[in-house]
Amino acid sequence: MSFCEHCEGQRFDRAQILRVLRATRKGLRGQSTAYSADEAVALAIKAVRALEIPHLESLEDFVDTSVVH
């Protein structure tokens, strides 16, 4: 069983976004300055916008033809 290219790309993108959000949260916790919710969300949005999310194409031909969506 394999994921279609679209779903495979979404899984990669989701993981990348979660990593940058966790890093942003960790950075905010480490600072002595208190941020409002609005400022914290704005920083998170800025961090995600800075990501370069590539277009993924599968390089493997899968033997199994079942696809999970």
C-alpha positions in Angstrom: 0.0 0.0 0.0 1.3 3.5 -0.8 0.1 7.1 -0.7 -0.7 9.0 -3.8 1.6 11.8 -4.7 -0.8 14.4 -3.5 -1.3 12.8 -0.1 2.5 12.0 0.2 3.2 15.7 -0.3 0.6 16.8 2.2 2.1 14.5 4.9 5.6 16.0 4.2 4.3 19.6 4.3 2.4 19.0 7.5 5.5 17.6 9.2 7.6 20.5 8.1 5.0 23.1 9.3 4.7 21.3 12.7 8.4 21.4 13.2 8.7 25.2 12.5 5.7 25.9 14.8 7.3 23.9 17.6 10.5 25.7 17.1 8.7 29.0 17.2 6.9 28.1 20.4 10.2 27.0 22.0 11.8 30.3 21.0 8.9 32.3 22.5 9.2 30.3 25.8 12.9 31.0 26.0 12.4 34.8 25.9 11.8 37.0 28.9 9.4 39.2 27.0 5.7 38.3 27.3 3.8 38.2 24.0 0.1 38.6 23.5 -1.8 35.9 21.7 -2.1 38.1 18.6 1.7 38.6 18.6 2.4 34.9 19.1 0.1 33.9 16.2 1.6 36.6 14.0 5.1 35.2 14.7 3.9 31.7 13.9 2.3 32.8 10.6 5.5 34.6 9.7 7.6 31.4 10.4 5.3 29.3 8.2 5.3 31.8 5.4 9.1 31.7 5.4 9.1 28.0 4.6 9.9 26.9 1.0 7.5 24.1 0.4 8.6 22.2 -2.6 6.5 20.4 -5.2 7.1 16.7 -4.6 7.1 14.1 -7.3 7.4 10.4 -6.5 10.6 8.9 -7.9 9.6 5.3 -7.2 7.3 3.0 -9.1 5.4 1.1 -6.5 4.6 -2.5 -7.1 1.5 -2.4 -4.9 -1.3 -0.6 -6.7 -3.5 0.2 -3.8 -3.5 3.8 -2.8 -4.6 5.4 0.5 -6.3 8.9 0.4 
